[in-house]
């Protein structure tokens, strides 16, 4: 019984349909998820939320960092 040789690269059949569908399925999902997770809030978004937190606390004098850091933490999650 003769042994079968593997085909050379010129003889191989290429199936672009399966690889294209597989690439589209695998590449689309991570990009959507990573884009949603890696979106950083803008300065204005943080400032508006920090002001809202400041107003909710009764607009106390001093320490605006508390509201700013809370706004950043809220928007990053």
Number of C-alpha atoms within 10 A of each C-alpha: 3 4 5 6 6 8 9 7 8 7 8 9 8 10 8 9 9 10 11 11 11 11 11 11 11 11 11 10 10 11 11 10 10 10 10 10 11 10 10 13 12 10 9 9 13 21 15 13 18 22 16 14 18 18 12 10 10 8 12 10 7 7 9 14 10 12 20 19 13 14 21 19 11 12 15 12 8
